[in-house]
């Protein structure tokens, strides 16, 4: 079986009878078994995927198959799929079976994608390393001693290790783009309000966004095209029409690109990542594009603003997991109060409890104005400044991550060091803008890293086209 990297190459072989959906599923199931030490999958839908493949093979013969026929895809364990388990990689939801299907999954199935399993992640999508899952850490397939990034670590490992063609993750502060950078794949965070969050377990509702993880920009464009658009179950969605992103990947125009001086000169930026960023700038200039270094004086305020606001939202969102309604209930509880206390204490992991407590603190009566209210004001300042830059420039070019993947345990003793892994990704979530990590870099030790592009709101069409252009030129 070929090592496919695009759906278009699969479709060519499907049409010429060189392969079938059934053969593809069998291949990926074998790959998953061979690589089970990576711990990417929490559950594999083997029998279901085989049956779906057989039905789609029949549809292909009848020429009635959907856009995603031949795409074998995994979903992050925060995305609901009716009659399937969903746990947010947390003990508190262990064994819980979803009562309904998320809009994203419904749209994938409608276009004949084959969902092969449920992918591991940091608990409740809170983490930058995938060391925080209640069901064990995920390994980076390039170097098993290093993290795959997080929180969508299972997603990127599955795609990078060829356990499925694509995956669907969530991005609250870089949870698609940061691990995509560490694993050398494409990770897209769409504009907030572009993709429905219905049926996606919430971390921070005004930041969360669903997006694809793929080996190519063309597949990211096609998946986004399928999962985007209005949904009566999500009132935060935009009514803007969805473009045919996959048919608009040619890019011939000359653009103006902004690069933050504070990014290039940031003391935490690895020298090889910096060199690649400068090489990319020079490449764009040589191709006739305008690239300018601009001031963005709020780099060091991004991570604090992000964590004040997201932990506050997490404190509210996770209050529903109380040991009463559903999920884990402590066996040591003797009354109502102990049921709440013990179920949450035993059910949640350390990082989730840390963020709940931080969020409760910043929302408390004595500190609301000092932290949460001020955080909202700073968010507006960041959004206004970013918009001011994008009024003049087409895209913002910056690193995806300060460095390549770090070793397991490296940041365990210092939560702040772990949080700073998101320094270049959180801006897109604070502002709600689309951003993509492209696998353009590789260090001398062989570890990959990404270069990131951020675009204008709901301008994914140009962002994807320019990304495809940059991938082809690099």
C-alpha positions as CSV (number, residue, x, y, z in Angstrom):
1,X,0.0,0.0,0.0
2,X,1.3,3.5,-0.9
3,X,2.0,6.1,1.8
4,X,-0.7,8.5,0.6
5,X,-0.4,12.2,1.6
6,X,-3.4,13.6,-0.2
7,X,-7.0,12.6,-0.9
8,X,-6.6,13.5,-4.6
9,X,-3.9,10.8,-5.0
10,X,-6.2,8.3,-3.2
11,X,-9.1,9.2,-5.5
12,X,-7.0,8.6,-8.6
13,X,-6.1,5.1,-7.4
14,X,-9.8,4.4,-6.4
15,X,-11.0,5.4,-9.9
16,X,-8.4,3.2,-11.6
17,X,-9.2,0.3,-9.2
18,X,-5.6,0.2,-7.9
19,X,-7.0,0.4,-4.4
20,X,-10.3,0.5,-2.6
21,X,-11.7,2.1,0.6
22,X,-11.7,-1.4,2.2
23,X,-8.0,-1.8,1.4
24,X,-7.2,1.6,2.8
25,X,-9.1,0.9,6.0
26,X,-7.3,-2.5,6.4
27,X,-4.0,-0.8,5.8
28,X,-4.6,1.9,8.4
29,X,-5.9,-0.6,11.0
30,X,-2.6,-2.6,10.6
31,X,-0.6,0.6,10.9
32,X,-2.5,1.5,14.1
33,X,-1.8,-1.9,15.6
34,X,1.9,-1.8,14.6
35,X,2.2,1.7,16.2
36,X,0.0,1.3,19.2
37,X,2.9,2.2,21.5
38,X,2.5,5.8,20.3
39,X,-0.9,5.8,22.2
40,X,-2.5,8.1,19.6
41,X,-5.8,6.3,19.6
42,X,-8.0,5.8,22.7
43,X,-10.4,3.7,20.7
44,X,-10.4,2.3,17.2
45,X,-13.7,1.8,15.4
46,X,-12.5,-1.2,13.5
47,X,-15.7,-3.0,12.5
48,X,-17.6,0.2,11.9
49,X,-14.8,1.6,9.6
50,X,-14.7,-1.7,7.6
51,X,-18.4,-1.6,7.1
52,X,-18.4,2.0,6.1
53,X,-15.6,1.4,3.6
54,X,-17.6,-1.4,1.9
55,X,-20.6,0.9,1.5
56,X,-18.5,3.7,0.1
57,X,-16.8,1.4,-2.3
58,X,-20.3,0.6,-3.7
59,X,-21.1,4.3,-3.9
60,X,-17.9,4.9,-5.8
61,X,-18.9,2.2,-8.3
62,X,-22.3,3.9,-8.6
63,X,-20.7,7.3,-8.9
64,X,-22.7,8.6,-6.0
65,X,-19.9,9.0,-3.5
66,X,-19.3,12.3,-1.5
67,X,-16.4,14.7,-1.6
68,X,-14.5,12.9,1.1
69,X,-14.8,9.3,-0.2
70,X,-11.5,7.6,0.5
71,X,-10.6,9.9,3.4
72,X,-9.9,7.9,6.6
73,X,-10.0,10.3,9.5
74,X,-9.6,10.3,13.3
75,X,-11.4,12.6,15.7
76,X,-10.1,14.2,18.8
77,X,-11.6,12.9,22.0
78,X,-13.6,16.1,22.7
79,X,-15.8,15.7,19.6
80,X,-19.1,13.9,20.1
81,X,-20.3,11.0,17.9
82,X,-23.6,9.4,18.8
83,X,-23.4,6.0,20.5
84,X,-19.6,6.3,20.8
85,X,-17.6,7.1,23.9
86,X,-16.2,10.6,24.4
87,X,-14.1,11.4,27.5
88,X,-12.1,14.5,26.8
89,X,-9.2,12.2,27.9
90,X,-10.4,12.6,31.5
91,X,-11.3,10.1,34.2
92,X,-14.3,12.2,35.1
93,X,-15.9,11.2,31.8
94,X,-14.5,7.7,31.5
95,X,-17.0,5.3,29.9
96,X,-19.5,8.1,28.9
97,X,-21.3,7.5,25.7
98,X,-22.5,10.4,23.6
99,X,-26.2,10.9,23.1
100,X,-25.8,12.9,19.9
101,X,-23.4,13.6,17.0
102,X,-21.5,16.9,16.6
103,X,-22.2,19.0,13.5
104,X,-18.6,18.5,12.4
105,X,-18.8,14.7,12.5
106,X,-22.3,14.7,10.8
107,X,-20.9,16.8,7.9
108,X,-17.9,14.6,7.5
109,X,-20.1,11.5,7.4
110,X,-22.4,13.1,4.9
111,X,-19.5,13.5,2.5
112,X,-18.4,9.8,3.0
113,X,-15.4,10.3,5.2
114,X,-14.5,7.2,7.2
115,X,-14.0,7.8,10.9
116,X,-11.6,5.3,12.1
117,X,-11.3,6.2,15.8
118,X,-11.1,8.5,18.8
119,X,-7.8,10.2,19.4
120,X,-5.9,10.9,22.6
121,X,-5.4,14.5,23.9
122,X,-4.5,16.5,26.9
123,X,-7.3,16.3,29.5
124,X,-10.2,18.7,28.5
125,X,-7.8,20.0,25.8
126,X,-5.7,21.7,28.5
127,X,-2.0,21.3,27.7
128,X,0.8,21.9,25.3
129,X,2.5,18.4,25.4
130,X,-0.2,15.7,25.5
131,X,1.4,14.6,28.8
132,X,-1.9,15.4,30.6
133,X,-4.2,12.7,29.4
134,X,-5.8,10.5,32.0
135,X,-5.1,7.6,29.6
136,X,-1.3,8.0,29.2
137,X,0.9,10.3,27.2
138,X,1.1,10.3,23.4
139,X,4.6,9.8,21.8
140,X,6.0,11.9,19.0
141,X,6.5,9.5,16.1
142,X,9.6,11.3,14.9
143,X,11.3,10.9,18.3
144,X,9.5,8.8,20.9
145,X,11.4,10.5,23.8
146,X,9.7,13.8,22.9
147,X,6.2,15.2,23.2
148,X,4.0,15.5,20.1
149,X,2.6,18.8,21.4
150,X,-0.8,19.5,22.6
151,X,-3.6,19.4,23.2
152,X,-4.2,17.7,19.9
153,X,-1.2,15.4,20.2
154,X,-3.0,12.2,19.3
155,X,-4.3,13.9,16.1
156,X,-0.9,15.0,14.9
157,X,0.8,11.7,15.8
158,X,-1.9,9.7,13.9
159,X,-1.4,11.9,10.8
160,X,2.4,12.1,10.9
161,X,2.7,8.3,11.6
162,X,0.3,7.5,8.7
163,X,-2.3,5.9,11.0
164,X,-5.0,7.9,9.1
165,X,-5.0,10.4,6.3
166,X,-6.3,13.4,8.4
167,X,-7.6,14.2,11.8
168,X,-10.0,16.8,13.3
169,X,-8.7,18.7,16.3
170,X,-9.6,21.7,18.4
171,X,-7.6,24.9,18.9
172,X,-8.1,27.1,21.9
173,X,-4.7,28.7,22.1
174,X,-2.6,26.7,19.6
175,X,-3.8,23.2,20.2
176,X,-3.8,22.4,16.5
177,X,-0.9,24.5,15.3
178,X,1.6,23.9,18.1
179,X,1.5,20.1,17.8
180,X,1.4,20.3,14.0
181,X,4.6,22.2,14.2
182,X,6.2,19.5,16.5
183,X,5.1,16.7,14.2
184,X,5.8,18.2,10.8
185,X,2.2,18.4,9.5
186,X,-0.3,21.1,8.4
187,X,-2.6,22.4,11.2
188,X,-5.4,25.0,10.5
189,X,-7.3,27.0,13.0
190,X,-10.2,28.7,11.1
191,X,-11.8,32.0,12.0
192,X,-13.9,31.9,15.2
193,X,-17.5,31.4,14.0
194,X,-16.5,29.6,10.8
195,X,-17.0,26.0,12.1
196,X,-19.8,24.8,14.4
197,X,-18.8,24.0,18.0
198,X,-22.0,22.0,18.6
199,X,-21.1,18.7,20.0
200,X,-17.6,19.7,21.0
201,X,-16.8,19.5,24.7
202,X,-16.0,23.1,25.7
203,X,-12.8,24.4,27.3
204,X,-13.1,28.1,26.7
205,X,-16.1,28.9,24.6
206,X,-15.0,32.2,23.2
207,X,-11.6,30.8,22.1
208,X,-12.4,27.2,21.0
209,X,-12.4,26.4,17.3
210,X,-12.4,23.1,15.4
211,X,-10.0,22.5,12.5
212,X,-8.2,20.0,10.3
213,X,-4.8,18.4,10.7
214,X,-3.5,17.0,7.4
215,X,-0.3,16.3,5.4
216,X,-1.3,18.8,2.7
217,X,-2.9,22.2,2.4
218,X,-5.3,20.9,-0.3
219,X,-6.8,18.4,2.1
220,X,-7.1,21.0,4.8
221,X,-9.0,23.2,2.4
222,X,-11.3,20.4,1.4
223,X,-12.1,19.4,4.9
224,X,-12.7,23.0,5.9
225,X,-15.1,23.4,3.0
226,X,-17.1,20.4,4.2
227,X,-17.3,21.3,8.0
228,X,-17.8,25.0,7.7
229,X,-21.1,27.0,7.5
230,X,-24.2,28.0,9.4
231,X,-25.7,25.6,11.9
232,X,-28.9,26.2,13.8
233,X,-27.3,24.5,16.9
234,X,-24.5,27.1,17.3
235,X,-25.6,30.8,17.6
236,X,-22.0,32.0,17.4
237,X,-21.6,30.9,13.8
238,X,-21.2,33.5,11.1
239,X,-23.8,33.6,8.3
240,X,-21.0,34.3,5.7
241,X,-21.1,31.9,2.8
242,X,-18.6,29.1,2.6
243,X,-16.3,29.3,-0.4
244,X,-15.0,26.3,-2.4
245,X,-11.6,26.5,-0.8
246,X,-10.2,23.4,-2.5
247,X,-10.8,24.9,-5.9
248,X,-9.1,28.2,-5.2
249,X,-5.6,27.1,-4.2
250,X,-3.8,28.8,-7.1
251,X,-2.1,32.0,-6.0
252,X,-0.6,34.5,-8.5
253,X,-1.0,37.9,-6.8
254,X,1.7,39.9,-5.0
255,X,1.0,40.5,-1.3
256,X,2.1,42.6,1.6
257,X,3.3,40.5,4.6
258,X,3.9,41.8,8.1
259,X,6.5,40.2,10.5
260,X,6.6,41.2,14.1
261,X,9.9,42.6,15.2
262,X,9.2,41.3,18.7
263,X,8.9,37.8,17.3
264,X,12.2,37.8,15.4
265,X,14.0,39.3,18.4
266,X,12.3,37.3,21.1
267,X,14.8,35.9,23.5
268,X,13.0,32.5,23.6
269,X,13.2,31.9,19.8
270,X,15.5,29.1,18.8
271,X,18.3,30.3,16.4
272,X,17.4,27.7,13.7
273,X,13.7,28.7,13.8
274,X,14.8,32.3,13.5
275,X,17.0,31.5,10.5
276,X,14.2,29.7,8.8
277,X,11.9,32.6,9.4
278,X,14.4,35.0,7.9
279,X,14.9,32.6,4.9
280,X,11.2,32.6,4.3
281,X,11.1,36.4,4.4
282,X,13.9,36.5,1.8
283,X,12.2,33.9,-0.4
284,X,9.0,36.0,-0.4
285,X,11.0,39.2,-1.3
286,X,12.7,37.4,-4.1
287,X,9.3,36.4,-5.5
288,X,8.2,40.0,-5.6
289,X,6.2,40.2,-2.4
290,X,6.5,43.0,0.1
291,X,7.6,42.0,3.6
292,X,8.0,44.5,6.3
293,X,9.0,44.3,9.9
294,X,6.4,46.0,12.2
295,X,6.0,46.7,15.8
296,X,3.6,44.7,17.9
297,X,4.3,45.7,21.5
298,X,2.0,43.3,23.2
299,X,3.8,39.9,22.6
300,X,4.5,39.5,26.3
301,X,0.9,40.2,27.2
302,X,-0.6,37.5,25.0
303,X,-0.1,34.5,27.2
304,X,-1.2,36.2,30.5
305,X,-4.3,37.6,28.8
306,X,-5.1,34.2,27.3
307,X,-4.7,32.3,30.6
308,X,-6.7,34.8,32.6
309,X,-9.7,34.6,30.2
310,X,-9.6,30.9,29.3
311,X,-9.3,29.7,32.9
312,X,-12.2,31.8,33.8
313,X,-14.3,30.3,31.0
314,X,-13.0,26.8,32.0
315,X,-14.1,27.3,35.6
316,X,-17.6,28.0,34.4
317,X,-17.7,25.3,31.6
318,X,-16.4,22.5,33.8
319,X,-18.7,23.2,36.7
320,X,-21.2,20.8,35.1
321,X,-18.9,17.8,35.9
322,X,-20.0,17.4,39.4
323,X,-20.5,13.7,40.1
324,X,-24.2,14.1,40.1
325,X,-25.5,14.3,36.5
326,X,-23.2,11.9,34.6
327,X,-19.6,10.7,34.5
328,X,-17.3,9.7,37.4
329,X,-18.7,9.6,40.9
330,X,-16.5,9.0,43.9
331,X,-17.1,5.7,45.8
332,X,-16.0,7.4,49.0
333,X,-18.8,10.0,48.9
334,X,-21.3,9.9,51.8
335,X,-23.4,13.0,51.2
336,X,-24.0,15.7,48.7
337,X,-21.1,17.9,49.6
338,X,-18.6,15.0,49.7
339,X,-20.0,13.8,46.3
340,X,-19.1,17.1,44.7
341,X,-15.7,17.5,46.4
342,X,-14.4,14.0,46.1
343,X,-15.8,13.3,42.5
344,X,-14.1,16.4,41.2
345,X,-10.9,16.0,43.2
346,X,-10.5,12.3,42.1
347,X,-12.0,12.8,38.6
348,X,-10.0,15.8,37.3
349,X,-6.2,15.7,36.7
350,X,-3.7,18.2,38.1
351,X,-3.6,20.6,35.2
352,X,-7.4,20.8,34.9
353,X,-7.7,21.4,38.6
354,X,-5.0,24.1,38.4
355,X,-6.9,25.9,35.6
356,X,-10.3,25.6,37.4
357,X,-8.8,27.1,40.5
358,X,-7.1,29.9,38.6
359,X,-10.4,30.7,36.8
360,X,-12.4,30.7,39.9
361,X,-9.9,33.0,41.5
362,X,-10.0,35.6,38.7
363,X,-13.8,35.5,38.7
364,X,-14.1,35.9,42.5
365,X,-15.7,39.1,43.8
366,X,-12.5,40.6,45.1
367,X,-10.4,40.0,42.0
368,X,-12.9,40.2,39.1
369,X,-12.0,43.8,38.2
370,X,-8.3,43.3,38.7
371,X,-8.0,40.3,36.5
372,X,-11.0,39.2,34.4
373,X,-12.3,42.6,33.6
374,X,-8.8,43.9,32.8
375,X,-8.1,40.8,30.7
376,X,-11.1,41.6,28.5
377,X,-9.9,45.1,28.0
378,X,-6.4,43.9,27.0
379,X,-8.0,41.4,24.7
380,X,-9.7,44.3,22.9
381,X,-6.5,46.3,22.7
382,X,-4.7,43.2,21.2
383,X,-7.6,42.7,18.7
384,X,-7.6,46.4,17.6
385,X,-3.8,46.5,17.1
386,X,-3.9,43.2,15.1
387,X,-6.7,44.5,13.0
388,X,-4.9,47.8,12.4
389,X,-1.9,45.8,11.0
390,X,-4.1,43.6,8.8
391,X,-5.8,46.7,7.4
392,X,-2.4,47.5,5.8
393,X,-1.0,44.0,5.3
394,X,-2.5,40.8,3.8
395,X,-0.9,38.3,6.2
396,X,1.2,38.1,9.3
397,X,4.1,35.7,9.2
398,X,5.5,34.4,12.5
399,X,6.9,31.2,14.0
400,X,4.4,28.5,15.0
401,X,6.5,27.6,18.1
402,X,9.7,29.0,19.7
403,X,11.5,25.7,19.3
404,X,11.0,22.1,18.1
405,X,9.5,19.3,20.3
406,X,10.9,19.2,23.8
407,X,11.5,16.0,25.8
408,X,9.0,14.4,28.1
409,X,9.1,15.9,31.6
410,X,11.2,18.9,30.5
411,X,8.6,21.5,31.6
412,X,6.8,19.6,34.3
413,X,8.2,21.5,37.2
414,X,7.4,24.9,35.7
415,X,3.8,25.5,34.4
416,X,4.8,28.9,33.2
417,X,7.5,27.5,30.9
418,X,4.8,25.1,29.5
419,X,2.4,28.0,29.0
420,X,5.0,30.0,27.1
421,X,5.0,27.2,24.4
422,X,1.9,29.0,23.2
423,X,3.4,32.4,22.9
424,X,3.1,32.7,19.1
425,X,-0.2,30.8,18.7
426,X,-2.6,32.4,21.2
427,X,-2.9,35.7,19.3
428,X,-5.1,34.1,16.7
429,X,-7.5,32.8,19.4
430,X,-7.5,36.0,21.3
431,X,-8.5,37.9,18.1
432,X,-10.6,35.1,16.5
433,X,-8.5,35.2,13.3
434,X,-7.6,32.3,11.1
435,X,-4.1,30.9,11.3
436,X,-2.2,27.9,9.9
437,X,1.1,26.1,10.7
438,X,3.0,24.9,7.8
439,X,5.8,22.2,8.0
440,X,8.5,24.3,6.4
441,X,11.4,23.9,8.8
442,X,13.7,21.1,10.1
443,X,16.5,21.6,12.5
444,X,20.0,20.0,12.2
445,X,18.9,17.3,14.6
446,X,16.1,16.3,12.2
447,X,13.2,17.6,14.3
448,X,10.6,19.6,12.3
449,X,9.0,22.9,13.2
450,X,6.4,25.0,11.6
451,X,6.1,28.5,10.2
452,X,2.8,30.2,10.8
453,X,0.6,32.5,8.8
454,X,-2.3,34.5,10.2
455,X,-4.9,36.1,7.9
456,X,-7.9,38.3,7.9
457,X,-11.2,37.2,9.4
458,X,-13.2,34.7,7.2
459,X,-10.5,35.1,4.5
460,X,-9.5,31.4,4.7
461,X,-9.6,31.2,0.9
462,X,-6.6,33.5,0.4
463,X,-4.8,32.1,3.5
464,X,-5.0,28.6,2.2
465,X,-4.0,29.6,-1.3
466,X,-1.0,31.6,-0.1
467,X,-0.1,28.7,2.2
468,X,-0.2,26.3,-0.7
469,X,2.0,28.6,-2.7
470,X,4.5,28.9,0.1
471,X,4.6,25.1,0.6
472,X,5.3,24.7,-3.1
473,X,8.1,27.3,-3.1
474,X,9.9,26.2,0.0
